[in-house]
Amino acid sequence: MFKKPYIHYCMLAFLIFFANSGVAQIYNTEIAAEIILDRNTEFMEVSGSAYNKTRISRSLNYILNVYKTNNSGNVSNNEQSGRFVLQSGEKKRLSTTTINIDDGNKVIILLRVYDLDNNLLGKDRIVLNDDSGDEKIVLKPKENTDIRTEFNKSDGVELRGIVLEDTKTKPGRDFYTEYATAYRFADIKGPKIVTIKEELAIANNTKIEIKIGEEVIMEFFVRPQIDYIRGMVEIAIKRTLAYFDDLEKQKDIVKQYK
């Protein structure tokens, strides 16, 4: 027979394991953390980003670590941290650093996003230049591109992050330019093509439609004021992020039931 203290210990260990497993499953559900990599010659620009999936604004903290191991086994740590606020549906780039990846040294990049009570909400991790096979992500970037998109390609060609213009007036073109800039800055890289289409409407006014694939996610009458255009861009980017977020959730549901 097992003694009661032993049984209690086993139950406690099980509960701790179960609780930790449960916590691990909720990362990136409310606040999604993502590491963005952009290559420029032998250097890699590393940025952290966070996306607020909830319907309320959030005050948050982030820590971005870049651990680099040289040939002698010595590890250096470049850490950046800060506090920021994310509005509902907003995606924001955090700090940026530059590293040399052509020296062959192993690099581990770790991004964590916490709430003000120090609860971990979002995290992302990337490993560069590692051949051990022990790491979850192994990348050896060679081209001037977002290397994770390149790494995740299948044998076919997948086009991501495309925004097309079909406008007729200067305010329409101004909206397209502002939207496309915000889309790239947010590093959305959606799997469907976004089209900014301008059409004639009542009394010689024009109307903007934002289409993702064949679905219209937003439309409004164009006004030439730049503040108005930028305000509509902010709304449109939030709706674009929400659309692609819902698309990913639908894919996850389909995978679960296959």
C-alpha positions as CSV (number, residue, x, y, z in Angstrom):
1,M,0.0,0.0,0.0
2,F,1.2,3.5,-0.7
3,K,1.4,5.9,2.2
4,K,-0.8,9.0,2.1
5,P,2.1,11.5,1.9
6,Y,3.4,9.7,-1.2
7,I,-0.1,9.8,-2.8
8,H,-0.5,13.5,-2.0
9,Y,2.9,14.2,-3.5
10,C,2.0,12.3,-6.7
11,M,-1.3,14.2,-7.0
12,L,0.5,17.5,-6.4
13,A,3.0,16.7,-9.1
14,F,0.3,15.8,-11.5
15,L,-1.7,18.9,-10.9
16,I,1.4,21.1,-11.4
17,F,2.2,19.3,-14.7
18,F,-1.5,19.7,-15.8
19,A,-1.6,23.4,-14.9
20,N,1.7,24.1,-16.7
21,S,0.4,22.2,-19.8
22,G,-2.8,24.3,-19.7
23,V,-0.9,27.5,-19.4
24,A,1.3,26.5,-22.4
25,Q,-1.8,26.2,-24.6
26,I,-3.0,29.7,-24.1
27,Y,0.1,31.6,-25.3
28,N,-0.6,33.9,-28.3
29,T,-4.4,33.5,-28.0
30,E,-5.1,37.0,-26.6
31,I,-1.8,38.7,-27.4
32,A,0.2,37.1,-30.3
33,A,4.0,37.6,-30.2
34,E,6.0,37.3,-33.4
35,I,9.6,37.7,-34.4
36,I,10.1,39.4,-37.7
37,L,13.3,38.7,-39.7
38,D,14.5,40.9,-42.6
39,R,17.8,40.2,-44.3
40,N,20.1,42.9,-45.7
41,T,23.4,41.5,-47.1
42,E,25.2,39.5,-44.4
43,F,23.1,41.2,-41.7
44,M,19.7,40.3,-40.3
45,E,17.3,42.8,-38.9
46,V,15.4,41.3,-35.9
47,S,12.2,42.9,-34.8
48,G,9.6,41.9,-32.2
49,S,5.9,42.5,-32.8
50,A,2.7,42.0,-30.9
51,Y,-0.9,41.8,-32.0
52,N,-3.9,42.4,-29.7
53,K,-6.6,39.9,-30.6
54,T,-9.0,41.0,-27.8
55,R,-11.6,43.7,-27.9
56,I,-10.0,45.9,-25.2
57,S,-6.8,47.9,-25.1
58,R,-4.0,46.2,-23.2
59,S,-1.0,47.6,-21.3
60,L,1.9,45.2,-21.8
61,N,5.6,44.6,-21.3
62,Y,8.0,42.8,-23.7
63,I,11.5,41.3,-23.5
64,L,13.4,40.5,-26.7
65,N,16.6,38.4,-26.2
66,V,19.2,37.5,-28.8
67,Y,21.6,34.8,-27.5
68,K,24.6,34.3,-29.7
69,T,27.1,31.4,-29.2
70,N,30.5,31.7,-30.7
71,N,33.0,29.0,-31.8
72,S,34.5,28.9,-28.3
73,G,31.1,28.2,-26.7
74,N,30.8,31.6,-25.1
75,V,27.2,33.1,-25.1
76,S,26.4,36.8,-25.4
77,N,23.0,38.2,-24.6
78,N,21.5,41.3,-26.2
79,E,18.3,42.1,-24.3
80,Q,15.8,44.8,-25.1
81,S,12.6,45.5,-23.1
82,G,9.9,48.0,-22.6
83,R,6.4,48.9,-21.9
84,F,3.7,49.6,-24.5
85,V,0.0,49.8,-25.1
86,L,-1.9,47.9,-27.8
87,Q,-5.4,49.0,-28.9
88,S,-8.0,46.3,-29.8
89,G,-7.0,44.8,-33.1
90,E,-3.7,46.6,-33.3
91,K,-0.4,45.1,-34.4
92,K,2.7,47.0,-33.4
93,R,6.4,46.5,-34.0
94,L,8.5,46.7,-30.8
95,S,12.3,47.1,-30.7
96,T,14.7,46.2,-33.5
97,T,18.2,45.0,-33.5
98,T,20.7,43.8,-36.1
99,I,22.9,40.7,-36.1
100,N,25.5,39.1,-38.4
101,I,24.3,35.6,-39.4
102,D,27.0,34.8,-41.9
103,D,29.6,34.1,-39.3
104,G,28.1,30.6,-38.7
105,N,27.4,31.2,-35.0
106,K,24.3,29.8,-33.4
107,V,21.7,32.4,-32.6
108,I,18.6,32.0,-30.4
109,I,16.0,34.7,-30.6
110,L,13.3,34.8,-27.9
111,L,10.4,37.2,-27.6
112,R,8.1,37.3,-24.6
113,V,5.1,39.6,-24.0
114,Y,3.7,40.0,-20.5
115,D,0.8,41.8,-18.9
116,L,1.4,44.2,-16.0
117,D,1.0,41.4,-13.5
118,N,3.9,39.6,-15.2
119,N,1.7,36.9,-16.7
120,L,3.2,35.5,-19.9
121,L,0.6,36.1,-22.8
122,G,2.6,35.7,-26.0
123,K,6.0,34.2,-27.0
124,D,8.0,33.3,-30.1
125,R,11.3,31.7,-30.6
126,I,13.6,31.2,-33.5
127,V,17.0,29.4,-33.8
128,L,19.5,30.3,-36.6
129,N,22.5,28.3,-37.8
130,D,22.0,25.1,-35.8
131,D,22.5,21.6,-37.3
132,S,22.1,19.6,-34.1
133,G,18.5,18.6,-34.9
134,D,17.6,19.2,-31.3
135,E,16.0,22.6,-31.9
136,K,12.4,23.0,-32.9
137,I,13.2,25.6,-35.6
138,V,16.3,25.4,-37.7
139,L,16.9,28.1,-40.3
140,K,19.8,29.0,-42.5
141,P,18.8,32.2,-44.4
142,K,20.4,32.9,-47.7
143,E,18.1,35.2,-49.5
144,N,17.0,38.8,-49.0
145,T,13.6,37.9,-47.8
146,D,11.5,37.1,-44.7
147,I,13.3,33.8,-44.1
148,R,10.5,32.1,-42.2
149,T,8.1,32.6,-45.2
150,E,10.8,31.1,-47.4
151,F,11.4,28.2,-45.0
152,N,7.7,27.3,-44.7
153,K,7.1,27.2,-48.5
154,S,5.8,23.9,-49.9
155,D,7.0,22.6,-53.3
156,G,4.5,24.9,-54.9
157,V,4.5,28.7,-55.1
158,E,2.6,30.5,-52.3
159,L,2.1,34.2,-52.8
160,R,1.7,36.1,-49.5
161,G,1.4,39.7,-48.6
162,I,0.1,41.0,-51.9
163,V,-2.0,44.2,-52.1
164,L,-3.4,45.3,-55.5
165,E,-4.6,48.7,-56.6
166,D,-7.7,49.5,-58.7
167,T,-8.3,53.2,-58.0
168,K,-9.5,56.1,-60.1
169,T,-8.8,59.3,-58.1
170,K,-6.0,60.9,-56.1
171,P,-7.7,60.4,-52.8
172,G,-8.2,56.7,-53.8
173,R,-4.6,56.4,-54.7
174,D,-3.6,58.1,-51.4
175,F,-5.7,55.6,-49.5
176,Y,-4.0,52.7,-51.3
177,T,-0.5,54.1,-50.6
178,E,-1.3,54.6,-46.9
179,Y,-2.9,51.2,-46.6
180,A,-0.1,49.3,-48.4
181,T,2.5,51.0,-46.3
182,A,0.6,50.1,-43.0
183,Y,0.1,46.6,-44.3
184,R,3.8,46.1,-44.9
185,F,4.8,47.8,-41.6
186,A,2.5,45.4,-39.7
187,D,4.1,42.5,-41.5
188,I,0.8,40.9,-42.2
189,K,1.7,38.6,-45.1
190,G,-1.8,37.4,-45.6
191,P,-2.4,34.2,-47.6
192,K,-5.0,35.9,-49.8
193,I,-4.7,38.9,-52.1
194,V,-6.0,42.2,-50.8
195,T,-7.5,44.5,-53.4
196,I,-8.2,48.2,-52.9
197,K,-10.9,49.0,-55.4
198,E,-12.5,52.4,-56.1
199,E,-15.9,52.7,-57.8
200,L,-18.2,55.5,-58.8
201,A,-21.0,56.1,-56.4
202,I,-23.9,58.6,-56.0
203,A,-23.5,62.2,-57.2
204,N,-20.0,61.6,-58.7
205,N,-18.6,60.5,-55.4
206,T,-16.4,57.5,-55.2
207,K,-16.4,54.5,-52.9
208,I,-13.5,52.4,-51.7
209,E,-13.9,48.7,-51.3
210,I,-11.3,46.6,-49.4
211,K,-11.6,43.0,-50.7
212,I,-9.7,39.9,-49.5
213,G,-10.0,37.3,-52.1
214,E,-13.6,37.8,-53.3
215,E,-15.0,39.0,-49.9
216,V,-15.5,42.7,-49.2
217,I,-14.4,43.4,-45.6
218,M,-15.0,47.1,-45.6
219,E,-16.3,50.0,-47.8
220,F,-16.7,53.7,-47.4
221,F,-17.0,57.0,-49.4
222,V,-13.8,58.7,-50.2
223,R,-12.9,62.1,-48.8
224,P,-9.7,63.9,-49.7
225,Q,-8.6,65.0,-46.2
226,I,-5.4,63.1,-45.2
227,D,-6.5,62.7,-41.6
228,Y,-9.7,61.1,-42.7
229,I,-7.8,58.7,-45.1
230,R,-5.4,57.7,-42.3
231,G,-8.2,57.1,-39.9
232,M,-9.9,54.8,-42.4
233,V,-6.6,53.0,-43.0
234,E,-6.3,52.3,-39.3
235,I,-9.8,50.8,-39.2
236,A,-9.1,48.8,-42.4
237,I,-5.8,47.4,-41.1
238,K,-7.6,46.2,-37.9
239,R,-10.3,44.5,-40.0
240,T,-7.7,42.9,-42.2
241,L,-5.8,41.5,-39.2
242,A,-9.1,40.2,-37.7
243,Y,-10.0,38.5,-41.1
244,F,-6.7,36.7,-41.4
245,D,-6.8,35.8,-37.7
246,D,-10.3,34.2,-38.1
247,L,-9.0,32.4,-41.2
248,E,-6.2,30.8,-39.1
249,K,-8.7,29.8,-36.4
250,Q,-10.9,28.1,-39.0
251,K,-7.9,26.2,-40.3
252,D,-7.1,25.0,-36.8
253,I,-10.6,23.8,-36.3
254,V,-10.6,21.9,-39.6
255,K,-7.2,20.3,-38.6
256,Q,-8.7,19.2,-35.2
257,Y,-11.6,17.3,-36.9
258,K,-9.6,15.7,-39.7
